[in-house]
Amino acid sequence: MTIGPTFFTASIYLCLSRIIVVFGEDLARFKPRTYTISFIVSDIISLILQATGGAKASGAVTYDTKQTGIHVMVAGLALQVVSLVVFMILCADFVYSVHKSPELKDPLLQKLRSSRKFIAFLWCTYLFLIYIFSI
């Protein structure tokens, strides 16, 4: 149940990096690649914690060992949620920068940004991110 959303969030991280390129890299706090790598690494660490905790809890012979495994697994889930919240905050910050400084938008990609398909893509990405967060 925790592995599936991780792959979907990775696709959203990649989408954000492309969205940043379309609007203009000067509007983002970090380079597009930094967003993608940072959050994918965070998800990998959270999956490792969850798997380690789950393995420890399922193979435990004592109550204390089982509780330790559960705590490690919960820490992995917490890391995943925290990283998604930080990602959403950075996305909101990027949206604010785009609206605050429209003159920094890349003029060569104006036609793409104003197309219906791209606008639908932005809304679908937003809704998908909210859906994943609510799971």
C-alpha positions as CSV (number, residue, x, y, z in Angstrom):
1,M,0.0,0.0,0.0
2,T,2.9,2.4,0.5
3,I,4.9,1.3,-2.5
4,G,2.4,2.3,-5.1
5,P,2.0,6.0,-4.2
6,T,5.7,6.3,-4.1
7,F,6.0,5.6,-7.8
8,F,3.2,8.0,-8.5
9,T,4.8,10.8,-6.5
10,A,8.1,10.1,-8.3
11,S,6.2,10.8,-11.6
12,I,4.9,14.1,-10.1
13,Y,8.4,15.1,-9.1
14,L,9.5,14.6,-12.7
15,C,6.4,16.5,-13.9
16,L,7.3,19.5,-11.7
17,S,10.8,19.6,-13.1
18,R,9.3,19.8,-16.6
19,I,6.8,22.4,-15.5
20,I,9.6,24.5,-14.1
21,V,11.4,24.4,-17.4
22,V,8.3,25.5,-19.3
23,F,7.6,28.5,-17.0
24,G,11.2,29.4,-16.4
25,E,14.0,28.1,-14.2
26,D,14.5,31.6,-12.7
27,L,11.2,31.3,-11.0
28,A,12.0,28.3,-8.9
29,R,14.1,28.2,-5.7
30,F,16.1,25.2,-6.9
31,K,17.1,23.7,-10.2
32,P,14.5,21.3,-11.6
33,R,16.8,18.4,-11.2
34,T,17.4,19.2,-7.5
35,Y,13.6,18.8,-6.8
36,T,13.5,15.5,-8.6
37,I,16.6,13.9,-7.1
38,S,15.9,15.2,-3.5
39,F,12.4,13.9,-3.3
40,I,13.0,10.6,-5.0
41,V,15.9,10.0,-2.6
42,S,13.6,10.8,0.3
43,D,11.0,8.4,-1.0
44,I,13.7,5.6,-1.4
45,I,14.9,6.2,2.2
46,S,11.3,6.1,3.5
47,L,10.6,2.8,1.6
48,I,13.8,1.3,3.0
49,L,12.7,2.3,6.5
50,Q,9.3,0.8,6.0
51,A,10.7,-2.4,4.6
52,T,13.2,-2.7,7.4
53,G,10.6,-2.0,10.1
54,G,8.1,-4.4,8.5
55,A,10.7,-7.2,8.3
56,K,11.8,-6.6,11.9
57,A,8.2,-6.6,13.2
58,S,7.2,-9.7,11.3
59,G,10.3,-11.7,12.3
60,A,10.2,-10.6,15.9
61,V,10.2,-13.1,18.7
62,T,9.8,-10.6,21.5
63,Y,7.3,-7.8,22.1
64,D,10.1,-5.2,22.3
65,T,11.6,-6.2,19.0
66,K,8.2,-6.2,17.4
67,Q,7.5,-2.7,18.7
68,T,10.9,-1.5,17.5
69,G,10.0,-2.7,14.0
70,I,6.6,-1.0,14.1
71,H,8.3,2.2,15.2
72,V,10.8,2.1,12.3
73,M,8.0,1.4,9.9
74,V,6.0,4.3,11.2
75,A,9.1,6.5,10.9
76,G,9.3,5.6,7.2
77,L,5.7,6.5,6.7
78,A,6.2,9.8,8.6
79,L,9.2,10.6,6.4
80,Q,7.1,10.0,3.3
81,V,4.4,12.3,4.5
82,V,6.8,15.0,5.6
83,S,8.6,14.9,2.3
84,L,5.3,15.2,0.4
85,V,4.2,18.1,2.5
86,V,7.6,19.9,1.9
87,F,7.1,19.1,-1.8
88,M,3.6,20.7,-1.8
89,I,5.0,23.8,0.0
90,L,7.7,24.2,-2.7
91,C,5.1,23.7,-5.4
92,A,3.0,26.4,-3.9
93,D,6.0,28.6,-3.6
94,F,6.7,28.1,-7.3
95,V,3.1,28.9,-8.2
96,Y,3.4,32.1,-6.2
97,S,6.6,33.1,-7.9
98,V,5.0,32.5,-11.3
99,H,2.1,34.8,-10.5
100,K,4.2,37.4,-8.7
101,S,6.8,37.7,-11.5
102,P,5.1,37.0,-14.9
103,E,7.9,38.9,-16.7
104,L,10.3,36.1,-15.8
105,K,8.3,33.5,-17.7
106,D,10.1,32.1,-20.7
107,P,8.5,33.9,-23.7
108,L,9.5,31.2,-26.2
109,L,7.1,28.7,-24.5
110,Q,4.1,31.0,-24.1
111,K,2.1,29.1,-26.8
112,L,2.6,25.9,-24.9
113,R,1.7,27.4,-21.5
114,S,-1.6,28.8,-22.9
115,S,-2.6,25.6,-24.6
116,R,-5.6,23.7,-23.3
117,K,-3.7,20.4,-23.0
118,F,-1.0,22.0,-20.9
119,I,-3.5,23.7,-18.6
120,A,-5.4,20.4,-18.3
121,F,-2.1,18.7,-17.5
122,L,-1.4,21.2,-14.7
123,W,-4.8,20.7,-13.2
124,C,-4.6,16.9,-13.4
125,T,-1.1,17.0,-11.8
126,Y,-2.5,19.2,-9.0
127,L,-5.5,17.0,-8.4
128,F,-3.4,13.8,-8.5
129,L,-1.0,15.2,-5.9
130,I,-3.9,16.1,-3.6
131,Y,-5.3,12.6,-4.2
132,I,-2.1,10.9,-3.3
133,F,-1.7,13.0,-0.2
134,S,-5.2,12.0,1.0
135,I,-4.5,8.3,0.6
